[in-house]
Amino acid sequence: MIDFLNRVMLLGLLKTVFWLLLIYYAFKFLARMFAPFLMKKAAETMQKKAEQQFGGQQQQKQQKNTVQEGETVIDKQPQKQQQSKDSVGEYVDFEEVD
């Protein structure tokens, strides 16, 4: 009876390993087939987003450049904050007292 149970357990283990390997190789095969298609779709989506962003910037520039006669336009550039070259901190000079 114990020998029969050991065989059944071994058979179950082998079936499990077989199914795991089958699923792994099926996924690997399908990934190789569909990966180029998915990559192409992702590249197209990124390209469309970039074109929309660039196109929006171009329209804004064209709108800014179409100034009618007699109209005053003032473009202010943001003030640049001066950053010190010493990012370590403040230098303190001290003398040694005897």
HELIX and SHEET records of a PDB file:
HELIX    1   1 ILE A    2  ASN A   65  1                                  64    
END                                                                             
